[in-house]
Amino acid sequence: ERVSHLNGHLIELRKLPIRAADGAPGGLLCIARDITQQRRVSSAQARAEAMAEHRSVAMFDRALDGTILTWGPGAEAMLGLTAEKAIGRNTAIIHPGDVRPTREENNNRLLFGEAISFESRRVTANGDTVDVLVSQAPIRDGKGSVQGASRSEEHTSELQSPCNLVCR
């Protein structure tokens, strides 16, 4: 049974019968567990998964050294690289030759917990160059240390098209 507490927390109640040695009812054990944080995490994970499945947004995670850790369906659709070809490689594979990666500067900002947004260009698997709006946020380990960045990248040309401005 789930009950909302006065302070807004969600409490899960479990009631278990206690029996005497002869099997006769001996009492009732009630266990209350605060599941508020668990529910928040579940909800955040569901939102992140829904966004990652959205094929018009390239979503991936990278380590501080630039190694690609995850590669979503949107990244595959936008940039033409499968997860198998991208994961484990450096993000330099999606930077056109004239784009200088700003990883060191970005890492310094991420280490202070700052989310970052900027415009850039990416090169697709077939050699085309696309303009993108990059947003990234720090990925933390269980101790709170920043281990990398979770990134989303959208075509800026799609964001600026008249249909998208009217239809969004």
Stockholm file with secondary structure:
# STOCKHOLM 1.0

chainA/1-168         ERVSHLNGHLIELRKLPIRAADGAPGGLLCIARDITQQRRVSSAQARAEAMAEHRSVAMFDRALDGTILTWGPGAEAMLGLTAEKAIGRNTAIIHPGDVRPTREENNNRLLFGEAISFESRRVTANGDTVDVLVSQAPIRDGKGSVQGASRSEEHTSELQSPCNLVCR
#=GR chainA/1-168 SS CEEECTTSCEEEEEEEEEECTTSCEEEEEEEEEECHHHHHHHHHHHHHHHHHHCTTEEEEEEETTSBEEEECHHHHHHHCCCHHHHTTSBGGGGSCTTCCCCHHHHHHHHHTTCCEEEEEEEECTTSCEEEEEEEEEEEECTTSCEEEEEEEEEEHHHHHSHHHHHHC
#=GC SS_cons         CEEECTTSCEEEEEEEEEECTTSCEEEEEEEEEECHHHHHHHHHHHHHHHHHHCTTEEEEEEETTSBEEEECHHHHHHHCCCHHHHTTSBGGGGSCTTCCCCHHHHHHHHHTTCCEEEEEEEECTTSCEEEEEEEEEEEECTTSCEEEEEEEEEEHHHHHSHHHHHHC
//
